[in-house]
């Protein structure tokens, strides 16, 4: 049975989400605070193994019009290192608006700004994974 883990890769934090056992929906899991390139790769490898992932979905930040940016290049570099380190497929998924949607959800729930930074990245990762799971269903 397939099990997906998603990563929303940022400069300071990486959001983590995991699919339910039937790959119907995504669940926000945790927020990993970055410690350095090599340490981050090792930590994500460990997280994927702990969650029982058979594939990893990484959010790829692109501009509103779909063009690539400096952040896209940085994220691609990180994803390539992750692909080399993991024994499973690593898939890129468009992450446009996922963080904005996560912020809006948390604001709608009345969460204060200070607390949001601990949850927004995991929720954005869940949005990325939900988008990917929706594509699989079609």
NORUR-V53767 format. One record per residue. N is the residue number from 1. RES is the residue in one letter. SS is DSSP state (H for helix, E for strand, C for the rest). PHI is phi in radians with two decimals (none if undefined). NEAR is the number of other C-alpha atoms within 12 Angstrom. Layout:
# NORUR-V53767
<<N & RES & SS & PHI & NEAR> <N & RES & SS & PHI & NEAR>>
This chain:
# NORUR-V53767
<<1 & X & C & none & 12> <2 & X & C & -1.24 & 21> <3 & X & C & -2.49 & 30> <4 & X & E & -1.84 & 42> <5 & X & E & -2.11 & 50> <6 & X & E & -2.04 & 53> <7 & X & E & -2.18 & 55> <8 & X & E & -1.78 & 50> <9 & X & E & -1.57 & 44> <10 & X & C & -2.08 & 34> <11 & X & C & -1.24 & 22> <12 & X & C & -1.92 & 18> <13 & X & E & -2.37 & 27> <14 & X & E & -2.25 & 41> <15 & X & E & -1.41 & 42> <16 & X & E & -2.20 & 44> <17 & X & E & -2.40 & 42> <18 & X & E & -2.36 & 45> <19 & X & E & -1.38 & 38> <20 & X & C & -1.22 & 24> <21 & X & C & -1.04 & 18> <22 & X & C & -1.81 & 14> <23 & X & C & 0.98 & 26> <24 & X & C & -1.60 & 22> <25 & X & C & -2.60 & 28> <26 & X & E & -1.88 & 32> <27 & X & E & -2.06 & 31> <28 & X & E & -1.06 & 31> <29 & X & E & -2.01 & 32> <30 & X & E & -2.82 & 29> <31 & X & E & -2.08 & 31> <32 & X & E & -1.71 & 33> <33 & X & E & -1.59 & 25> <34 & X & C & -1.12 & 21> <35 & X & C & -2.20 & 16> <36 & X & C & 2.44 & 17> <37 & X & H & -0.88 & 24> <38 & X & H & -1.14 & 15> <39 & X & H & -1.12 & 18> <40 & X & H & -1.15 & 27> <41 & X & H & -1.05 & 28> <42 & X & H & -1.09 & 23> <43 & X & H & -1.15 & 25> <44 & X & H & -1.20 & 43> <45 & X & H & -1.07 & 32> <46 & X & H & -1.15 & 20> <47 & X & H & -1.06 & 28> <48 & X & H & -1.04 & 34> <49 & X & H & -1.15 & 22> <50 & X & H & -1.09 & 16> <51 & X & C & -1.45 & 26> <52 & X & C & 1.28 & 21> <53 & X & C & -1.19 & 32> <54 & X & C & -1.85 & 26> <55 & X & E & -2.74 & 32> <56 & X & E & -2.08 & 41> <57 & X & E & -1.99 & 42> <58 & X & E & -1.95 & 45> <59 & X & E & -1.24 & 43> <60 & X & E & -1.99 & 40> <61 & X & C & -1.36 & 34> <62 & X & C & -2.23 & 24> <63 & X & C & -1.15 & 17> <64 & X & C & -0.92 & 12> <65 & X & C & -1.52 & 10> <66 & X & C & 1.60 & 14> <67 & X & C & -1.34 & 15> <68 & X & C & -1.55 & 18> <69 & X & C & -2.20 & 16> <70 & X & H & -1.06 & 15> <71 & X & H & -1.11 & 20> <72 & X & H & -1.06 & 27> <73 & X & H & -1.09 & 17> <74 & X & H & -1.10 & 20> <75 & X & H & -1.20 & 30> <76 & X & H & -1.04 & 26> <77 & X & H & -1.06 & 19> <78 & X & H & -1.15 & 33> <79 & X & H & -1.11 & 35> <80 & X & H & -1.09 & 20> <81 & X & H & -1.16 & 22> <82 & X & H & -1.14 & 34> <83 & X & H & -1.04 & 24> <84 & X & H & -1.21 & 16> <85 & X & H & -1.57 & 24> <86 & X & C & -1.72 & 25> <87 & X & C & -1.56 & 17> <88 & X & C & -2.47 & 22> <89 & X & E & -1.09 & 24> <90 & X & E & -2.10 & 31> <91 & X & E & -1.95 & 27> <92 & X & E & -1.64 & 31> <93 & X & E & -2.32 & 33> <94 & X & E & -0.96 & 34> <95 & X & C & -1.96 & 38> <96 & X & C & -0.96 & 26> <97 & X & C & 1.27 & 24> <98 & X & H & -1.18 & 32> <99 & X & H & -1.24 & 32> <100 & X & H & -1.07 & 20> <101 & X & H & -1.09 & 22> <102 & X & H & -1.11 & 31> <103 & X & H & -1.03 & 27> <104 & X & H & -1.08 & 20> <105 & X & H & -1.09 & 20> <106 & X & H & -1.20 & 25> <107 & X & H & -1.13 & 19> <108 & X & H & -1.07 & 13> <109 & X & C & -1.49 & 13> <110 & X & C & 1.42 & 13> <111 & X & C & -1.35 & 18> <112 & X & C & -1.23 & 17> <113 & X & H & -0.95 & 16> <114 & X & H & -1.09 & 12> <115 & X & H & -1.41 & 15> <116 & X & H & -1.03 & 25> <117 & X & C & -1.11 & 27> <118 & X & C & -1.42 & 27> <119 & X & C & -2.10 & 34> <120 & X & H & -1.09 & 39> <121 & X & H & -1.24 & 40> <122 & X & H & -1.16 & 40> <123 & X & H & -1.18 & 39> <124 & X & H & -1.12 & 49> <125 & X & H & -1.08 & 50> <126 & X & H & -1.12 & 43> <127 & X & H & -1.13 & 43> <128 & X & H & -1.07 & 47> <129 & X & H & -1.17 & 45> <130 & X & H & -1.03 & 34> <131 & X & H & -1.07 & 30> <132 & X & H & -1.17 & 32> <133 & X & H & -1.10 & 31> <134 & X & H & -1.09 & 17> <135 & X & H & -1.09 & 15> <136 & X & H & -1.12 & 14> <137 & X & H & -1.22 & 12> <138 & X & C & -1.35 & 7>>
